Amino acid sequence: MLWKCSVCGYIYEGDAAPEKCPKCAVPEHKFSNLSEEAANKITDSTRTNDIHMELIKLAARMKRLAEEGMEINLDSTCYVTFKKAQEEAGIIKQRSKSEIADHAGKGKW
């Protein structure tokens, strides 16, 4: 069963609500049991959110590598390729961040 804190939105998994919220410390009566539909949204989105977080990490690494290549500045075409990779990494990062935010807004986090 999944339980949601009505104060901070923390999601707790267990047979009963916790005695106090692990995030904001309010008592258990501030938790509500999520419907099966709401719980399934959260469960189903867990893996895709993890994948988005991995893509964000990879995009950050890609950006650092592209910056290193730009610093070497072997030639103009190589520099342009690294510059495009840097820009595209930023787009990938923001796209995944936006999708995670969208999931959270729809109760899928």
LOVOTI-932406 format. One line per 3 residues: number of its first residue (from 1); for each residue x, y, z of N, C-alpha, C, O. Coordinates in Angstrom, 1 decimal. Layout:
BEGIN
NUM = X/Y/Z/X/Y/Z/X/Y/Z/X/Y/Z | ...
% end
This chain:
BEGIN
1 = 0.8/-1.2/0.0/0.0/0.0/0.0/0.9/1.2/0.0/2.0/1.3/0.6 | 0.4/2.3/-0.7/1.1/3.5/-0.7/0.3/4.6/0.1/-0.9/4.6/0.0 | 1.0/5.4/0.9/0.4/6.4/1.7/1.0/7.7/1.4/2.2/7.8/1.1
4 = 0.2/8.8/1.3/0.7/10.1/1.0/0.5/11.1/2.1/-0.6/11.2/2.7 | 1.6/11.8/2.4/1.5/12.8/3.5/0.8/14.0/2.9/1.1/14.5/1.8 | -0.3/14.5/3.6/-1.1/15.6/3.1/-0.3/17.0/3.3/-0.8/18.0/2.7
7 = 0.7/17.0/4.0/1.5/18.2/4.3/2.6/18.4/3.3/2.7/19.5/2.6 | 3.4/17.4/3.1/4.6/17.6/2.2/4.6/16.8/0.9/5.4/16.9/0.0 | 3.6/15.8/0.8/3.5/15.0/-0.4/4.4/13.7/-0.4/4.5/13.0/-1.4
10 = 5.1/13.5/0.7/5.9/12.3/0.8/5.1/11.0/0.6/4.0/10.9/1.1 | 5.7/10.1/-0.2/5.0/8.8/-0.4/5.7/7.8/0.4/6.9/7.6/0.4 | 4.9/7.0/1.2/5.4/6.0/2.1/4.8/4.6/1.6/3.6/4.6/1.3
13 = 5.6/3.6/1.6/5.1/2.3/1.2/5.1/1.4/2.5/6.1/1.2/3.2 | 4.0/0.8/2.8/3.8/-0.1/3.9/2.4/-0.5/4.1/1.5/0.0/3.5 | 2.2/-1.4/5.1/0.8/-1.9/5.4/0.0/-0.8/6.1/-1.2/-0.8/6.0
16 = 0.7/0.1/6.7/0.0/1.2/7.4/0.9/2.5/7.3/2.0/2.4/7.0 | 0.2/3.6/7.5/1.0/4.9/7.5/2.0/4.9/8.6/1.8/4.2/9.6 | 3.1/5.6/8.4/4.2/5.6/9.4/3.7/6.5/10.6/2.7/7.3/10.5
19 = 4.3/6.2/11.8/3.9/7.0/13.0/4.1/8.5/12.8/3.3/9.3/13.3 | 5.1/8.8/12.1/5.3/10.2/11.7/6.0/10.3/10.3/6.7/9.3/9.9 | 5.8/11.4/9.6/6.3/11.5/8.2/7.8/11.6/8.3/8.4/12.4/9.0
22 = 8.5/10.7/7.5/10.0/10.8/7.5/10.5/12.1/6.9/11.7/12.4/7.2 | 9.7/12.8/6.2/10.2/14.1/5.7/9.9/15.3/6.6/10.8/16.1/6.9 | 8.6/15.4/7.0/8.2/16.6/7.7/7.8/16.4/9.1/7.4/17.3/9.9
25 = 7.8/15.1/9.6/7.5/14.7/10.9/6.1/14.9/11.5/5.9/14.9/12.7 | 5.1/15.1/10.6/3.7/15.2/11.0/3.3/13.8/11.4/3.8/12.8/11.0 | 2.2/13.8/12.3/1.7/12.4/12.7/1.0/11.7/11.6/0.7/12.2/10.6
28 = 0.8/10.4/11.9/0.3/9.5/10.9/-1.1/9.8/10.4/-1.5/9.5/9.2 | -1.9/10.5/11.2/-3.2/10.9/10.7/-3.2/11.9/9.5/-4.2/12.1/8.9 | -2.0/12.4/9.3/-1.9/13.3/8.1/-1.7/12.6/6.8/-1.6/13.2/5.7
31 = -1.6/11.2/6.9/-1.4/10.4/5.7/-2.7/9.9/5.2/-3.6/9.6/6.0 | -2.8/9.7/3.9/-4.0/9.1/3.3/-3.5/7.9/2.4/-2.5/8.0/1.8 | -4.3/6.9/2.4/-4.1/5.7/1.6/-4.4/6.1/0.1/-5.5/6.5/-0.2
34 = -3.4/5.9/-0.8/-3.7/6.2/-2.2/-4.5/5.1/-2.8/-4.5/4.0/-2.5 | -5.4/5.6/-3.7/-6.2/4.6/-4.5/-5.3/3.7/-5.3/-4.1/4.0/-5.5 | -5.9/2.6/-5.7/-5.1/1.7/-6.5/-4.6/2.3/-7.8/-3.5/2.1/-8.2
37 = -5.4/3.2/-8.4/-5.0/3.9/-9.7/-3.9/4.8/-9.4/-2.9/4.8/-10.2 | -3.9/5.6/-8.3/-2.9/6.5/-8.0/-1.6/5.8/-7.7/-0.5/6.2/-8.1 | -1.7/4.7/-6.9/-0.5/3.9/-6.5/0.1/3.3/-7.8/1.3/3.2/-7.9
40 = -0.7/2.8/-8.7/-0.2/2.2/-9.9/0.6/3.2/-10.8/1.6/2.9/-11.4 | 0.1/4.4/-10.8/0.8/5.5/-11.6/2.2/5.7/-11.0/3.2/5.8/-11.8 | 2.3/5.7/-9.7/3.6/5.9/-9.0/4.5/4.7/-9.3/5.6/4.8/-9.7
43 = 3.9/3.5/-9.1/4.7/2.3/-9.3/5.2/2.2/-10.8/6.4/1.9/-11.0 | 4.3/2.4/-11.7/4.7/2.3/-13.1/5.7/3.3/-13.6/6.4/3.1/-14.5 | 5.7/4.5/-13.0/6.6/5.5/-13.4/8.0/5.4/-12.7/8.9/6.2/-13.2
46 = 8.1/4.6/-11.7/9.4/4.6/-11.0/10.6/4.3/-12.0/11.6/5.0/-11.9 | 10.4/3.3/-12.8/11.6/3.0/-13.7/11.8/4.0/-14.7/13.0/4.4/-15.0 | 10.8/4.6/-15.3/11.0/5.6/-16.3/11.6/6.9/-15.7/12.5/7.5/-16.3
49 = 11.2/7.2/-14.5/11.9/8.4/-13.8/13.4/8.1/-13.6/14.2/9.0/-13.7 | 13.7/6.8/-13.2/15.1/6.4/-13.0/15.9/6.6/-14.3/17.0/7.0/-14.3 | 15.3/6.1/-15.4/15.9/6.2/-16.7/16.2/7.7/-17.0/17.2/8.1/-17.5
52 = 15.2/8.6/-16.8/15.4/10.0/-17.0/16.5/10.6/-16.2/17.3/11.4/-16.7 | 16.6/10.1/-15.0/17.7/10.6/-14.1/19.1/10.2/-14.6/20.1/10.9/-14.6 | 19.1/8.9/-15.2/20.4/8.5/-15.8/20.7/9.3/-17.0/21.9/9.6/-17.2
55 = 19.7/9.6/-17.8/20.0/10.4/-19.0/20.5/11.8/-18.6/21.4/12.3/-19.3 | 20.0/12.3/-17.6/20.5/13.6/-17.1/21.9/13.5/-16.7/22.7/14.4/-17.1 | 22.3/12.5/-16.0/23.7/12.3/-15.6/24.6/12.1/-16.9/25.7/12.7/-17.0
58 = 24.1/11.3/-17.8/24.9/11.1/-19.0/25.0/12.4/-19.9/26.1/12.6/-20.4 | 24.0/13.2/-19.9/24.0/14.4/-20.6/25.1/15.4/-20.0/25.8/16.1/-20.7 | 25.1/15.4/-18.6/26.1/16.2/-18.0/27.5/15.7/-18.3/28.4/16.5/-18.5
61 = 27.7/14.4/-18.3/29.0/13.9/-18.7/29.4/14.2/-20.2/30.5/14.6/-20.5 | 28.4/14.1/-21.0/28.6/14.5/-22.4/29.0/15.9/-22.6/29.9/16.3/-23.4 | 28.4/16.8/-21.8/28.7/18.2/-21.9/30.1/18.4/-21.4/30.9/19.2/-22.1
64 = 30.5/17.8/-20.4/31.9/18.0/-19.9/32.9/17.5/-20.9/34.0/18.1/-21.2 | 32.6/16.3/-21.6/33.5/15.8/-22.6/33.6/16.7/-23.8/34.7/17.0/-24.4 | 32.5/17.3/-24.2/32.4/18.2/-25.3/33.2/19.5/-25.0/34.0/20.0/-25.9
67 = 33.1/19.9/-23.8/33.9/21.1/-23.4/35.4/20.8/-23.4/36.2/21.7/-23.8 | 35.8/19.6/-23.0/37.2/19.2/-23.1/37.7/19.2/-24.5/38.8/19.7/-24.8 | 36.8/18.7/-25.4/37.2/18.7/-26.8/37.3/20.1/-27.4/38.2/20.3/-28.2
70 = 36.4/21.0/-27.0/36.5/22.4/-27.4/37.8/23.0/-26.9/38.3/23.8/-27.7 | 38.2/22.7/-25.7/39.4/23.3/-25.2/40.6/22.9/-26.0/41.6/23.6/-26.2 | 40.6/21.6/-26.4/41.8/21.1/-27.2/41.8/21.9/-28.5/42.9/22.2/-29.0
73 = 40.6/22.1/-29.1/40.5/22.9/-30.3/41.4/22.5/-31.4/42.2/23.2/-32.0 | 41.3/21.2/-31.8/42.2/20.6/-32.8/42.0/21.3/-34.1/43.0/21.7/-34.8 | 40.8/21.5/-34.6/40.5/22.2/-35.8/39.1/22.7/-35.7/38.3/22.3/-34.9
76 = 38.7/23.5/-36.7/37.4/24.2/-36.7/36.3/23.2/-36.8/35.3/23.4/-36.1 | 36.4/22.2/-37.6/35.2/21.2/-37.7/35.1/20.4/-36.5/34.0/20.1/-36.1 | 36.2/20.0/-35.9/36.1/19.3/-34.6/35.5/20.1/-33.5/34.7/19.7/-32.8
79 = 35.9/21.4/-33.5/35.4/22.3/-32.5/33.8/22.4/-32.7/33.1/22.4/-31.7 | 33.4/22.6/-33.9/32.0/22.7/-34.2/31.2/21.5/-33.8/30.1/21.6/-33.2 | 31.8/20.3/-34.0/31.1/19.1/-33.6/31.0/19.0/-32.1/29.9/18.6/-31.6
82 = 32.0/19.4/-31.4/31.9/19.4/-29.9/30.9/20.4/-29.4/30.2/20.2/-28.4 | 30.9/21.6/-30.0/30.0/22.6/-29.7/28.5/22.1/-29.8/27.7/22.3/-29.0 | 28.2/21.4/-30.9/26.9/20.9/-31.2/26.6/19.8/-30.1/25.4/19.8/-29.6
85 = 27.5/19.0/-29.8/27.3/18.0/-28.8/27.0/18.6/-27.4/26.1/18.1/-26.7 | 27.7/19.7/-27.1/27.4/20.4/-25.9/26.0/20.9/-25.8/25.3/20.8/-24.8 | 25.6/21.5/-26.9/24.2/22.1/-27.0/23.2/21.0/-26.9/22.2/21.1/-26.2
88 = 23.4/19.9/-27.7/22.5/18.8/-27.7/22.4/18.1/-26.3/21.3/17.7/-25.9 | 23.5/18.1/-25.6/23.5/17.5/-24.2/22.6/18.3/-23.3/21.8/17.8/-22.5 | 22.6/19.7/-23.5/21.8/20.5/-22.7/20.3/20.3/-23.0/19.4/20.3/-22.1
91 = 20.0/20.1/-24.3/18.6/19.8/-24.7/18.1/18.5/-24.1/17.0/18.4/-23.6 | 18.9/17.5/-24.2/18.6/16.1/-23.6/18.3/16.3/-22.1/17.4/15.8/-21.6 | 19.2/17.0/-21.4/19.1/17.2/-20.0/17.8/17.9/-19.6/17.0/17.4/-18.8
94 = 17.5/19.0/-20.3/16.3/19.7/-20.0/15.0/19.0/-20.4/14.0/19.1/-19.7 | 15.1/18.2/-21.5/13.9/17.4/-21.9/13.6/16.4/-20.8/12.4/16.2/-20.5 | 14.6/15.7/-20.3/14.3/14.7/-19.3/13.9/15.3/-17.9/13.0/14.8/-17.3
97 = 14.5/16.5/-17.6/14.0/17.2/-16.4/12.6/17.6/-16.5/11.8/17.5/-15.6 | 12.2/18.1/-17.7/10.8/18.5/-18.0/9.8/17.3/-17.8/8.7/17.4/-17.3 | 10.3/16.1/-18.3/9.4/15.0/-18.2/9.2/14.5/-16.8/8.1/14.1/-16.4
100 = 10.3/14.6/-16.0/10.2/14.2/-14.6/9.2/15.2/-13.9/8.4/14.8/-13.1 | 9.3/16.5/-14.2/8.4/17.5/-13.6/7.0/17.2/-14.0/6.1/17.4/-13.2 | 6.8/16.8/-15.3/5.5/16.5/-15.8/4.9/15.3/-15.0/3.7/15.3/-14.6
103 = 5.7/14.3/-14.8/5.3/13.1/-14.1/4.9/13.5/-12.6/3.8/13.1/-12.2 | 5.7/14.3/-12.0/5.3/14.8/-10.6/4.0/15.5/-10.6/3.2/15.4/-9.7 | 3.8/16.4/-11.6/2.6/17.1/-11.7/1.3/16.3/-11.9/0.2/16.7/-11.6
106 = 1.6/15.1/-12.4/0.4/14.2/-12.7/0.4/13.1/-11.6/-0.4/12.1/-11.8 | 1.1/13.2/-10.5/1.1/12.3/-9.4/1.9/11.0/-9.7/1.6/10.0/-9.1 | 2.8/11.1/-10.7/3.6/9.9/-11.0/5.1/10.2/-10.6/5.8/10.6/-11.5
109 = 5.4/9.9/-9.4/6.8/10.2/-9.0/7.2/9.1/-8.0/8.3/9.1/-7.5
% end
